[in-house]
């Protein structure tokens, strides 16, 4: 993933922002701050992503909600009409194929790292420490991205090493330095990460956290004799810097030739919730009438809102204090169709993922993206016509790990 800064992109950002905000009464100085925010080096060569359109066909005489997703049929249009011809009909939704951004670093993991990766080179980071679950797509994305840039990654994975390394666990092991951490120690992530980073840095090295990297003028302060510069990235890259990649994506999608200023109902599965917050902040800052439907997977509503408020405070203080409001009314936190403890797969969900893959060529997984797909099919039945857009957050390599844990579910696919 080559880093580049595009002057053409920066000019168009500013032009589009003036166009969007002229009716919002936002000052030119504020527009300039947004323009400068996006005029930076990025990890992805382009914010572009393939956009497909999924047609939903229920059994005759019934609605999608009455039938349930298992009895629906899907059809994928890989070259849909956009711009002025974007569809608001209640029989289809659009899907952003961020799962196709990179063979291993894709989905929201690529977006979260979009603004961070160029800073590794700028500050001459030598080592990066982060953490995640055994099948963490985040740690795998970090490991690959660091290896591509000559940076050593140190990955603290929760729990025990599995008997067979598969999926993201295998990718993390191949590209990075993996250490398995007992759950009791992992519970205090901040202390765990800092302790390990200090160990990597040694006596003469220096350590910095990702949330401080943007404001660090000269970066680290280590001696020439021991130039180890260790960066700590939180679990899931859940900090304000990660929001910038979503900001860049939303600005790209808001072009008149794509989604424009139409009313859009976005759907995204929420693990930590950082991606949903990024979409919400960007839509609000750009004056777009978009609603972000974040399907809660791993936490309670109160905790998601606390995470939302923390990220918003960090983002306003670091990046856009004059534009972003004190709350995010654009985000709607919703329950998944079949709530359950995070990490648990229910009967019939693997078969549903297989059905979607066979009918559309889109691979979703039962842990994350199936939940967003289910919610998108519900929203296309809304009485008020609107554009429904699902963000595919990747994560499909996690299917390999699930096949280890839920052997009977996958074995039954041959029945």
N, C-alpha and C positions, 0 to 999 in steps of 0.2 A: 504494500500500500504506500505509494509514493506521496510525500508531503508536498503540497503546493499552495501558493497564494495566488488567487486570480484577481487581477485588477478589474477585469470585465465583470466578474461576479460582484465585487464590491460596489462598482458604479451602479449596477442593476439593483442591488440591495437598497441603496439610497434612493434611487428613483422610485422603486416600488413602495418604499416606506412613506415617502412624501405623498404618493397617490393614495395609499391606504388611510393615512392619518389626517388628510386634509379635511375630511368630514368629521373627524373626532376632536378637532380643536387642539391638537397636540403641538407644542411649540417646536420651532425648527431646531433649537438646541437639543431637545429631547430626541428628535429624529437623528441628529448627528451622533448622539451617544449610542443609539441602536446600530447605526451604520458602522461605527468604530468597533462595536462589539463583535460584529460579524466579519470585519476586515482583519483577518488573522490567518495564520497558518493552520491547516487542518490535516488530520490523519488520512481521511478519505479523499481521493482525487476529486470527487464530485458528490454533491448531496443527492444526486438523482437516484431513483430506485424504480424498478419495473412496477407498473400498476396494472393489475388484472381486474376483471369484473366477474363476479360469481352470481349466476342466475340460480334462484331457489324455486323449486317446483313442488308444491304440496300435492297430496292426493286430491282429486277432483271433489269439489264441494266442501272442502275443509280449509282451515287456515294453518299456517306454520305452527302456531302455538298449540292448536288442537291436536295436530299430528305428532308433535315431538320431532326432534332433529333426526332420530333414527329412521323415520319413514319419509324423509324428504329426499329429493334428488337435486344434484348440483351440476352445473355446467360452467366451464371456465372460458371466458373470452379474453385471450391474452393481448388483444389489441383493441381495447374499448375506446369509444369516443369520449373526449374530455373537453375542457374549456366550456364554450357556450353550449355544447351538446352533452354535457355531463348529465347522467340520468338521476332523477329523483323518484323514479317509479319504485313501488313497494315490492318488487319481485327480484331485486338484486342488490348486492353490496359490492364495494370495491375493496381490494386487498393490496396493501403495499408490501411487495415482496422483498423486505429487508433480509429475509433468509437467504437471498441470492447475492448479497453484497460481497462475500468472501467465502471460500470453501470451509474455513474454520472459524473465522472472526466475523460473525454476521449478526443480524437482528439488532436488538437494542444494545447489545454489548459493543458492537462497532460504533454506534451512535454515542454511547457514553464515553468512549475512549477518543472520540474524534478530536476534541480540543486538547486533551491531555497529551497524546502521543508526541506532537511536535515540541512540547515543553521538555520532554525527556532529552531530546537532542540539544535544545537550546541551553539547558542547564547542565549538560554533560552528565546525566544520571548514569551511574554504573550498575546499580542494583535496585530492584523494586520488590517490596514485600507486600503481599495481600493475602486474603483468606477466603474460604468458601466451603461449601459442602463437598462431599466426595465426588459428586457428578456436577460440579459447578461449571457452568458455561462461562462465567466471569473469569475464573482463574485460568481456564483454557485460553480464552481470548487474550488475556494479559500475557500468558506464557508465549504464545505465538507472536504477538505484536512486539514483545521485548526481544525475542530471538531475531526477528527480522531487522531490528535496529542495533543489535550487538549489546543489548542490556541483559544482565542476569536477573532472572525472576526467581523469587523464593515464595512458595505457595504453601500456606498452612491449611490443611484440609481437615475438616471435622470428622472425628470417629476413627475407625480402623481401616487398614488397607484391605480392599476386597481380594478374594482369592484369585479372581481373573480381572485384569485391567481392561476396561472397555470404555467406549464413548468419550466423554469429556475428561474422565479420570485418566484415560490412556493418553490423550492429547496433552494434558497438563504434565504428565510424567515424562513424555517424550521431549517436550520443549522447555520445561522448567525444572526447578529443584523442589521436589515435593517432600513435605514432612507431615505426618498424620498426628493430630493433636487430640488428646482426650476431651470428651465433651465438657467435663467440669472446668478444664482450663480454657476451652474455647468460649465458654459463657462470658468471660470478661475479654471481649475482642480487643478493646483499646489497649489494655495492658499487655495482652499477648503479642499484638503487632509491634508495639513499641519495644518490648523486651527483645524480640527476635531481630528487629531492625538494628538495635544497638549492638547485638551480637555480630551481625553481618558487618556493621561499620567498623568495629574494632575500636581501639583507643584513639586513633588519629582521624577516623572517618567522621562524617557528619550525616545527620538524619533530618529529613523534612517531610511534613505531611502534604498530601495532594492539595488540601484546601488552602494551604499557604503558598503553594508553588506559583500561582498567578501573580501574587503581590511581591514575591521575592525578587528584588532588583538584581542582585548578583548571585541569586540562588544559594548554593551551599558555601560553607567556609571550611574547607578541609586543606590540610597541608599538602605540599607537592610530594612529600615523601610517601604519604598514604592517601591517594586521591579517591578513596571510596566515597561515593555520594549515594546515599540510600533514600529512596522515596517510599513512603507508606501510602498505600491506596486502600481505602475502607472496603469492607465487604460489599460486593455488587457495585463498586464505584459510586456509592450513594452520597455524593456531595454536590455542591453548587456548580462546580466545574463540569460535571457530567451533563448538566442541563443545556449547555451550549450546543451540543450536537443535535439535540431535539429542536432547539431554536433554529438551527441552520436548516433542518429538514422541513419545519413548518414554513419558513420563509420561501423555500423552494416550491412547496406544494401550493402556496397561496398565489402563484403566478396565474394570470388570467387564462393561460393556455392549459392549466391543469385544474385545480379546484377553485381558484379565484376567491371571491369574497362571498361565495354561497354559504348557506347554513349547512354545516357538516356535523354529523354525529360520529365522532371518533370512538373506536373500541380498541382497548389494549388490556392484556392480562397484566395484573400487578403482583409482582413478587415483593420487592421492597417498596414499589410505588414511585420510584424516582423517574421513570420514563413518563408516567402519567402526569406528574408534576411538571416535567419539562415541556410536555405538550401544552398543558394548561397555561403556564407562564408565557410561552411563546405566542399562543393564540391571543391571550389578553394583551400582551405588549404590542402586537401587530394589529390590534383592533379588529380581529376576525370573529364572526359570530359562530364559533365552533363550540361544541359540547364534547367533553372528554368523558367517556364511559369507562371507568377503570374497574375491572373485575377483580375483586379482592380474593386472593388465593392463600396468603400466608400469615395474615394478621387480622386484628380486630379493626373496626371502623375508627375507634378512638386513636389507636396507634398509627393508623394510616394518616389521620388528620394531624397528629403530632409531627409525624415525619414531613408532611406537607408544609406545616408552619415553619419547621426548622429550616427546610430547604429554601423556602420563600424569604425568610429573614437573611440567610446567608447570601442568596442571590441578589437581593436588593442592596445589601451593604457592599457587595463586591462589584456589581455590574450595572444595574439599572435602578438606582434609588428614585429617580425622577419620573419613571414611567409605571413600574409595577405597583399595583394597589396593595392594600393590606390583607386582602383575602383572595381566594381563587374560586369564584363562583362558577367558573367554566368547568370544574371537575365534578363529576357525579360518581361517587364510590358505590358500586353495586355488588350484590351477592351473585355468585355463580349459580347456574341452574340447579346443581346438586352439591350443596355445601358439604365440606368434609375437612378433616384434619389435613394440613399441608403434607404432601408427599404420598398421599394415599390415592390409589387408582381404583375406580369402581368398575364392577362388571359391565361389560358392553362398551366401555370407552375405547379400548384398543380396537375393537371391531369398527367403531365409528371413525376412528382415525384412518383405518384401512379403506373404508368406503369413500371418504373424502379424497384420499390419495388416488384411488382408482378412477374416480369420476372427474377429478379436476387436475391431477398432477401436482397438487399442493400437499405437502406433508406437514401435518400438525401433530403435536404430542399431547397425551392425555393429562400431563401435569400442568402445562401452561396454556398453549395456544388453542387447544380445543375449547377452553372456557371462553376465549374471545370469539371464536367462530360461532359458538352457541348463542352468545349475546347478540352478535351481528344478525343472525337469522331472526331473532326476536324483534330487533329494531326495524327490520324491513317491513314488518306488519303494522307499524305505527300509522295511525289515522292521518297524521300530518305528514305530507310528503317531505322528505329530506334526503340528503346524500349520506349514506352510511359507509364509513371507511374503517376497515380493520387493519391495524398495524401488525404484521407478522414479526414477532420478536425473536424468531430463530428458535434455538434450543432443541432441534430435532436429533442431534447426536445423543441427547439424553435418553432416547428410546433404547439404546443399547444397554444402559444401566438398568432401565425399567424391565427389560427382558430378563435380566438376572434375578430381580426381586420378585417379579410376577410371572414366573415361568408358565404356569397353567393358562394365563390369559393369552399369552403369545402362542403357546402350543395349540390352543383351540382354533387358531386362525386356519388351520389345515382341515378342520372338520367340515 
